[in-house]
Amino acid sequence: MQRLRIDAFIREFGEWLRSAFSSEPESKAYDIYALTAISVKRADEALLAMIPQESYHTGAMGETIYFQQVTILLGSGDWWRDCVKRAGESRSNYDHITPSRWEGETIAEAVVRLGGEKDFSVDDIQVIAIRTRTFDSWSGDDHSTDEDNIVLYKAPKGDTVRAIVERFKNAEARKVKAECDF
């Protein structure tokens, strides 16, 4: 990835990008220059409806790993890494390992949950960032994948994350009303 492009993103969004996506302890810096891609998009109701995913498949000949990690940046400069519960599955080629699946939560559900757990207002949210990590390597396979992408979502000009959350909540309430109105 181009170093100058990443440096421009750090100048625009802040130094938190260097460590906000690390799987390591927060004291260890994330090598943001190893990214495959970084981009910015508009936050909208579809983003809030998203449930991050993860999957793991291991075996003697290799592994496949996929996960989406959501980080929320607040106006104070604080951030919450990996703060949305992912849905996913895990399986293995090894004997006696039972495949498992688990439920996740939408980004909107996490924002509401975090609002109850932490001292913040949805007005404090500046950026919702999603890191997508894909690793796929199996012995005998001529092609392997190793990608690490980050998309930074921010409210469009003239809009706020609070307004997007309110529109999402209202849409959900209308869906429930329509379901119950028969």
C-alpha positions, 0 to 999 in steps of 0.5 A, a space after each residue: 500500500 502506498 505510504 503517502 496515502 496512509 500518512 494522509 489518512 493518519 493526518 486526517 483521522 489521527 494517530 489512533 489509526 496506528 494502534 486501534 486495529 491491533 490484535 496485540 495488547 494496546 501498547 504494541 503499535 499496529 503496522 498500518 503500513 502493512 495494510 492492503 487497502 484503506 478507504 473512507 465511506 459514508 455512514 448510513 443505516 445499512 452500516 448500522 444494520 451490519 453484523 460483523 462476521 468471523 470464521 475460522 477453519 483449521 487443519 493439518 495442511 493450513 488454515 482460513 481466517 476471516 474476521 471483521 473488527 469494529 472500532 468506534 472513535 469518539 470526539 475526545 480521541 478515545 476509541 473502543 476497539 473490537 466493540 461489536 460482537 461478531 457472528 461466526 463459525 469455527 470448524 476444523 479438519 481434526 478429529 473430535 473437534 465439533 464445529 461451532 457457531 455463534 450469534 453477533 450483534 448489529 452495530 446499532 445494537 452495540 452503540 445502544 449497549 455501549 451507551 448503557 455501559 460507558 459514559 458517552 453520548 452517541 453524539 460523541 461518535 466521530 468514526 465507525 471503522 471496520 477492519 476486515 482480515 482475510 487469510 487463506 493458506 493451504 498446503 498444495 494450493 497454488 494461491 494463498 490470500 493475505 489481506 488486511 483492509 480498513 474502511 472508515 465510516 463517517 457521517 456525511 456533511 449535514 448529517 450526524 451519527 445520532 440522526 443516522 441511529 435515530 432513522 435506523 431505530 425508527 425504521 426498525 419500529 416501523 417494521 415491527 409495527 407492520 409485522 404486528 398490524 395484520 
